[in-house]
Amino acid sequence: MSTGIFTVTALVAFIAGVAWAYSKRRKPDFDAAARIPLEDQSENNP
């Protein structure tokens, strides 16, 4: 019985994580994070 509860809880957490990652509200943040490797490093060093 407890393994079934754990399985359902893990599935719900996984679905919530996928929904969060693919949410339209997160797109600007993920786009900004995706551009970090392409930015010039001299901008970050004084």
PDB file of N, CA, C and O in Angstrom:
ATOM      1  N   MET A   1       0.824  -1.199   0.000  1.00  0.00           N
ATOM      2  CA  MET A   1       0.000   0.000   0.000  1.00  0.00           C
ATOM      3  C   MET A   1       0.868   1.263   0.000  1.00  0.00           C
ATOM      4  O   MET A   1       0.587   2.214  -0.729  1.00  0.00           O
ATOM      5  N   SER A   2       1.921   1.266   0.818  1.00  0.00           N
ATOM      6  CA  SER A   2       2.761   2.464   0.883  1.00  0.00           C
ATOM      7  C   SER A   2       3.539   2.678  -0.416  1.00  0.00           C
ATOM      8  O   SER A   2       3.825   3.818  -0.784  1.00  0.00           O
ATOM      9  N   THR A   3       3.881   1.596  -1.110  1.00  0.00           N
ATOM     10  CA  THR A   3       4.576   1.775  -2.389  1.00  0.00           C
ATOM     11  C   THR A   3       3.654   2.397  -3.432  1.00  0.00           C
ATOM     12  O   THR A   3       4.111   3.157  -4.287  1.00  0.00           O
ATOM     13  N   GLY A   4       2.380   2.087  -3.372  1.00  0.00           N
ATOM     14  CA  GLY A   4       1.416   2.691  -4.289  1.00  0.00           C
ATOM     15  C   GLY A   4       1.275   4.176  -4.033  1.00  0.00           C
ATOM     16  O   GLY A   4       1.201   4.969  -4.971  1.00  0.00           O
ATOM     17  N   ILE A   5       1.236   4.555  -2.763  1.00  0.00           N
ATOM     18  CA  ILE A   5       1.136   5.974  -2.410  1.00  0.00           C
ATOM     19  C   ILE A   5       2.391   6.710  -2.865  1.00  0.00           C
ATOM     20  O   ILE A   5       2.308   7.813  -3.404  1.00  0.00           O
ATOM     21  N   PHE A   6       3.547   6.100  -2.649  1.00  0.00           N
ATOM     22  CA  PHE A   6       4.797   6.718  -3.093  1.00  0.00           C
ATOM     23  C   PHE A   6       4.823   6.872  -4.611  1.00  0.00           C
ATOM     24  O   PHE A   6       5.259   7.905  -5.119  1.00  0.00           O
ATOM     25  N   THR A   7       4.368   5.869  -5.331  1.00  0.00           N
ATOM     26  CA  THR A   7       4.359   5.920  -6.792  1.00  0.00           C
ATOM     27  C   THR A   7       3.455   7.036  -7.295  1.00  0.00           C
ATOM     28  O   THR A   7       3.829   7.778  -8.203  1.00  0.00           O
ATOM     29  N   VAL A   8       2.285   7.157  -6.718  1.00  0.00           N
ATOM     30  CA  VAL A   8       1.354   8.219  -7.124  1.00  0.00           C
ATOM     31  C   VAL A   8       1.941   9.584  -6.790  1.00  0.00           C
ATOM     32  O   VAL A   8       1.841  10.512  -7.593  1.00  0.00           O
ATOM     33  N   THR A   9       2.550   9.720  -5.620  1.00  0.00           N
ATOM     34  CA  THR A   9       3.163  10.991  -5.229  1.00  0.00           C
ATOM     35  C   THR A   9       4.303  11.360  -6.175  1.00  0.00           C
ATOM     36  O   THR A   9       4.424  12.516  -6.580  1.00  0.00           O
ATOM     37  N   ALA A  10       5.133  10.390  -6.527  1.00  0.00           N
ATOM     38  CA  ALA A  10       6.235  10.650  -7.451  1.00  0.00           C
ATOM     39  C   ALA A  10       5.715  11.033  -8.834  1.00  0.00           C
ATOM     40  O   ALA A  10       6.274  11.921  -9.478  1.00  0.00           O
ATOM     41  N   LEU A  11       4.667  10.384  -9.292  1.00  0.00           N
ATOM     42  CA  LEU A  11       4.085  10.703 -10.593  1.00  0.00           C
ATOM     43  C   LEU A  11       3.509  12.115 -10.603  1.00  0.00           C
ATOM     44  O   LEU A  11       3.699  12.857 -11.566  1.00  0.00           O
ATOM     45  N   VAL A  12       2.812  12.483  -9.543  1.00  0.00           N
ATOM     46  CA  VAL A  12       2.244  13.833  -9.454  1.00  0.00           C
ATOM     47  C   VAL A  12       3.364  14.869  -9.423  1.00  0.00           C
ATOM     48  O   VAL A  12       3.257  15.910 -10.072  1.00  0.00           O
ATOM     49  N   ALA A  13       4.435  14.600  -8.680  1.00  0.00           N
ATOM     50  CA  ALA A  13       5.561  15.531  -8.622  1.00  0.00           C
ATOM     51  C   ALA A  13       6.225  15.662  -9.991  1.00  0.00           C
ATOM     52  O   ALA A  13       6.610  16.762 -10.389  1.00  0.00           O
ATOM     53  N   PHE A  14       6.360  14.565 -10.705  1.00  0.00           N
ATOM     54  CA  PHE A  14       6.955  14.603 -12.044  1.00  0.00           C
ATOM     55  C   PHE A  14       6.096  15.427 -12.995  1.00  0.00           C
ATOM     56  O   PHE A  14       6.614  16.262 -13.736  1.00  0.00           O
ATOM     57  N   ILE A  15       4.804  15.198 -12.977  1.00  0.00           N
ATOM     58  CA  ILE A  15       3.894  15.944 -13.858  1.00  0.00           C
ATOM     59  C   ILE A  15       3.911  17.430 -13.506  1.00  0.00           C
ATOM     60  O   ILE A  15       3.871  18.278 -14.398  1.00  0.00           O
ATOM     61  N   ALA A  16       3.969  17.748 -12.213  1.00  0.00           N
ATOM     62  CA  ALA A  16       4.044  19.149 -11.796  1.00  0.00           C
ATOM     63  C   ALA A  16       5.346  19.789 -12.279  1.00  0.00           C
ATOM     64  O   ALA A  16       5.342  20.940 -12.713  1.00  0.00           O
ATOM     65  N   GLY A  17       6.445  19.064 -12.208  1.00  0.00           N
ATOM     66  CA  GLY A  17       7.726  19.587 -12.687  1.00  0.00           C
ATOM     67  C   GLY A  17       7.728  19.821 -14.182  1.00  0.00           C
ATOM     68  O   GLY A  17       8.260  20.828 -14.649  1.00  0.00           O
ATOM     69  N   VAL A  18       7.147  18.917 -14.932  1.00  0.00           N
ATOM     70  CA  VAL A  18       7.058  19.083 -16.386  1.00  0.00           C
ATOM     71  C   VAL A  18       6.161  20.271 -16.719  1.00  0.00           C
ATOM     72  O   VAL A  18       6.486  21.064 -17.603  1.00  0.00           O
ATOM     73  N   ALA A  19       5.044  20.399 -16.022  1.00  0.00           N
ATOM     74  CA  ALA A  19       4.142  21.532 -16.267  1.00  0.00           C
ATOM     75  C   ALA A  19       4.841  22.847 -15.945  1.00  0.00           C
ATOM     76  O   ALA A  19       4.661  23.832 -16.660  1.00  0.00           O
ATOM     77  N   TRP A  20       5.635  22.875 -14.878  1.00  0.00           N
ATOM     78  CA  TRP A  20       6.365  24.083 -14.506  1.00  0.00           C
ATOM     79  C   TRP A  20       7.411  24.424 -15.570  1.00  0.00           C
ATOM     80  O   TRP A  20       7.556  25.584 -15.954  1.00  0.00           O
ATOM     81  N   ALA A  21       8.132  23.420 -16.037  1.00  0.00           N
ATOM     82  CA  ALA A  21       9.206  23.653 -17.005  1.00  0.00           C
ATOM     83  C   ALA A  21       8.670  24.132 -18.350  1.00  0.00           C
ATOM     84  O   ALA A  21       9.315  24.942 -19.015  1.00  0.00           O
ATOM     85  N   TYR A  22       7.522  23.652 -18.753  1.00  0.00           N
ATOM     86  CA  TYR A  22       6.968  24.020 -20.054  1.00  0.00           C
ATOM     87  C   TYR A  22       5.948  25.149 -19.964  1.00  0.00           C
ATOM     88  O   TYR A  22       5.265  25.444 -20.944  1.00  0.00           O
ATOM     89  N   SER A  23       5.839  25.777 -18.809  1.00  0.00           N
ATOM     90  CA  SER A  23       4.910  26.879 -18.626  1.00  0.00           C
ATOM     91  C   SER A  23       5.358  28.088 -19.452  1.00  0.00           C
ATOM     92  O   SER A  23       6.553  28.365 -19.558  1.00  0.00           O
ATOM     93  N   LYS A  24       4.418  28.788 -20.021  1.00  0.00           N
ATOM     94  CA  LYS A  24       4.725  29.985 -20.813  1.00  0.00           C
ATOM     95  C   LYS A  24       5.351  31.077 -19.944  1.00  0.00           C
ATOM     96  O   LYS A  24       6.134  31.889 -20.438  1.00  0.00           O
ATOM     97  N   ARG A  25       5.014  31.100 -18.664  1.00  0.00           N
ATOM     98  CA  ARG A  25       5.561  32.118 -17.773  1.00  0.00           C
ATOM     99  C   ARG A  25       7.058  31.942 -17.551  1.00  0.00           C
ATOM    100  O   ARG A  25       7.738  32.916 -17.227  1.00  0.00           O
ATOM    101  N   ARG A  26       7.592  30.746 -17.711  1.00  0.00           N
ATOM    102  CA  ARG A  26       9.004  30.462 -17.470  1.00  0.00           C
ATOM    103  C   ARG A  26       9.874  30.731 -18.697  1.00  0.00           C
ATOM    104  O   ARG A  26      11.098  30.788 -18.578  1.00  0.00           O
ATOM    105  N   LYS A  27       9.271  30.894 -19.862  1.00  0.00           N
ATOM    106  CA  LYS A  27      10.039  31.031 -21.106  1.00  0.00           C
ATOM    107  C   LYS A  27      11.048  32.176 -21.066  1.00  0.00           C
ATOM    108  O   LYS A  27      12.193  31.960 -21.461  1.00  0.00           O
ATOM    109  N   PRO A  28      10.697  33.373 -20.616  1.00  0.00           N
ATOM    110  CA  PRO A  28      11.712  34.444 -20.582  1.00  0.00           C
ATOM    111  C   PRO A  28      12.912  34.098 -19.695  1.00  0.00           C
ATOM    112  O   PRO A  28      14.049  34.417 -20.043  1.00  0.00           O
ATOM    113  N   ASP A  29      12.669  33.462 -18.575  1.00  0.00           N
ATOM    114  CA  ASP A  29      13.773  33.083 -17.689  1.00  0.00           C
ATOM    115  C   ASP A  29      14.669  32.044 -18.343  1.00  0.00           C
ATOM    116  O   ASP A  29      15.893  32.142 -18.262  1.00  0.00           O
ATOM    117  N   PHE A  30      14.078  31.062 -18.982  1.00  0.00           N
ATOM    118  CA  PHE A  30      14.860  30.020 -19.634  1.00  0.00           C
ATOM    119  C   PHE A  30      15.602  30.574 -20.848  1.00  0.00           C
ATOM    120  O   PHE A  30      16.726  30.154 -21.126  1.00  0.00           O
ATOM    121  N   ASP A  31      14.994  31.506 -21.571  1.00  0.00           N
ATOM    122  CA  ASP A  31      15.681  32.129 -22.703  1.00  0.00           C
ATOM    123  C   ASP A  31      16.896  32.927 -22.227  1.00  0.00           C
ATOM    124  O   ASP A  31      17.951  32.896 -22.861  1.00  0.00           O
ATOM    125  N   ALA A  32      16.745  33.633 -21.121  1.00  0.00           N
ATOM    126  CA  ALA A  32      17.876  34.384 -20.565  1.00  0.00           C
ATOM    127  C   ALA A  32      18.983  33.438 -20.113  1.00  0.00           C
ATOM    128  O   ALA A  32      20.162  33.720 -20.327  1.00  0.00           O
ATOM    129  N   ALA A  33      18.623  32.336 -19.502  1.00  0.00           N
ATOM    130  CA  ALA A  33      19.623  31.358 -19.068  1.00  0.00           C
ATOM    131  C   ALA A  33      20.307  30.702 -20.263  1.00  0.00           C
ATOM    132  O   ALA A  33      21.489  30.365 -20.191  1.00  0.00           O
ATOM    133  N   ALA A  34      19.586  30.522 -21.344  1.00  0.00           N
ATOM    134  CA  ALA A  34      20.170  29.903 -22.534  1.00  0.00           C
ATOM    135  C   ALA A  34      21.180  30.823 -23.209  1.00  0.00           C
ATOM    136  O   ALA A  34      22.088  30.343 -23.888  1.00  0.00           O
ATOM    137  N   ARG A  35      21.039  32.140 -23.035  1.00  0.00           N
ATOM    138  CA  ARG A  35      21.963  33.087 -23.655  1.00  0.00           C
ATOM    139  C   ARG A  35      23.238  33.295 -22.843  1.00  0.00           C
ATOM    140  O   ARG A  35      24.191  33.879 -23.358  1.00  0.00           O
ATOM    141  N   ILE A  36      23.287  32.846 -21.614  1.00  0.00           N
ATOM    142  CA  ILE A  36      24.443  33.085 -20.749  1.00  0.00           C
ATOM    143  C   ILE A  36      25.748  32.588 -21.369  1.00  0.00           C
ATOM    144  O   ILE A  36      26.730  33.329 -21.342  1.00  0.00           O
ATOM    145  N   PRO A  37      25.817  31.380 -21.923  1.00  0.00           N
ATOM    146  CA  PRO A  37      27.096  30.932 -22.495  1.00  0.00           C
ATOM    147  C   PRO A  37      27.544  31.748 -23.709  1.00  0.00           C
ATOM    148  O   PRO A  37      28.725  31.738 -24.055  1.00  0.00           O
ATOM    149  N   LEU A  38      26.635  32.440 -24.345  1.00  0.00           N
ATOM    150  CA  LEU A  38      26.963  33.195 -25.549  1.00  0.00           C
ATOM    151  C   LEU A  38      27.385  34.630 -25.260  1.00  0.00           C
ATOM    152  O   LEU A  38      27.873  35.326 -26.150  1.00  0.00           O
ATOM    153  N   GLU A  39      27.202  35.072 -24.025  1.00  0.00           N
ATOM    154  CA  GLU A  39      27.539  36.447 -23.678  1.00  0.00           C
ATOM    155  C   GLU A  39      29.051  36.606 -23.567  1.00  0.00           C
ATOM    156  O   GLU A  39      29.769  35.663 -23.236  1.00  0.00           O
ATOM    157  N   ASP A  40      29.512  37.814 -23.849  1.00  0.00           N
ATOM    158  CA  ASP A  40      30.933  38.118 -23.747  1.00  0.00           C
ATOM    159  C   ASP A  40      31.330  38.160 -22.275  1.00  0.00           C
ATOM    160  O   ASP A  40      30.679  38.828 -21.472  1.00  0.00           O
ATOM    161  N   GLN A  41      32.383  37.456 -21.927  1.00  0.00           N
ATOM    162  CA  GLN A  41      32.784  37.386 -20.525  1.00  0.00           C
ATOM    163  C   GLN A  41      33.437  38.674 -20.049  1.00  0.00           C
ATOM    164  O   GLN A  41      33.513  38.906 -18.842  1.00  0.00           O
ATOM    165  N   SER A  42      33.903  39.506 -20.948  1.00  0.00           N
ATOM    166  CA  SER A  42      34.520  40.758 -20.527  1.00  0.00           C
ATOM    167  C   SER A  42      33.494  41.701 -19.900  1.00  0.00           C
ATOM    168  O   SER A  42      33.866  42.608 -19.157  1.00  0.00           O
ATOM    169  N   GLU A  43      32.222  41.499 -20.188  1.00  0.00           N
ATOM    170  CA  GLU A  43      31.172  42.308 -19.570  1.00  0.00           C
ATOM    171  C   GLU A  43      31.054  41.993 -18.090  1.00  0.00           C
ATOM    172  O   GLU A  43      30.690  42.865 -17.302  1.00  0.00           O
ATOM    173  N   ASN A  44      31.354  40.768 -17.698  1.00  0.00           N
ATOM    174  CA  ASN A  44      31.197  40.344 -16.311  1.00  0.00           C
ATOM    175  C   ASN A  44      32.422  40.665 -15.466  1.00  0.00           C
ATOM    176  O   ASN A  44      32.317  40.720 -14.241  1.00  0.00           O
ATOM    177  N   ASN A  45      33.580  40.878 -16.084  1.00  0.00           N
ATOM    178  CA  ASN A  45      34.810  41.162 -15.347  1.00  0.00           C
ATOM    179  C   ASN A  45      35.099  42.653 -15.389  1.00  0.00           C
ATOM    180  O   ASN A  45      35.145  43.245 -16.468  1.00  0.00           O
ATOM    181  N   PRO A  46      35.295  43.271 -14.224  1.00  0.00           N
ATOM    182  CA  PRO A  46      35.572  44.724 -14.220  1.00  0.00           C
ATOM    183  C   PRO A  46      36.960  45.058 -14.719  1.00  0.00           C
ATOM    184  O   PRO A  46      37.332  46.230 -14.772  1.00  0.00           O
TER     185      PRO A  46
END
